[in-house]
Amino acid sequence: MTFKRDTATRRIVFSYLVPVHVEVEDGIVADVVVIDETPIRDPTLIEGDGDLLAKAVTDANDGQAWPSWRFGY
């Protein structure tokens, strides 16, 4: 099935600091928990139209489930 969009995709990528809980056992990181209930503050635009950043932050903060977590680069 093919979906046809009437408008172009408006992709915004931003970053912000979140608190994490890190457990180290015998010098090895054993567990990292991202505390995702923290409201988004001071986002930094990485990619996309800066005029859409405020709307993207509002959309990301609306209580929707996060699609996945990815660690590292």
CORFEN-V779735 format. One record per backbone hydrogen bond with DSSP energy under -1.0 kcal/mol. CO is the residue of the C=O (numbers start at 1). NH is the residue of the N-H. If there is no record, write none. Layout:
# CORFEN-V779735
co=CO nh=NH
co=CO nh=NH
This chain:
# CORFEN-V779735
co=13 nh=46
co=13 nh=47
co=15 nh=44
co=19 nh=35
co=21 nh=33
co=23 nh=30
co=23 nh=31
co=25 nh=28
co=28 nh=25
co=31 nh=23
co=33 nh=21
co=34 nh=36
co=44 nh=15
co=47 nh=13
co=49 nh=52
co=50 nh=53
co=52 nh=56
co=53 nh=57
co=54 nh=58
co=55 nh=59
co=56 nh=60
co=57 nh=61
co=59 nh=62
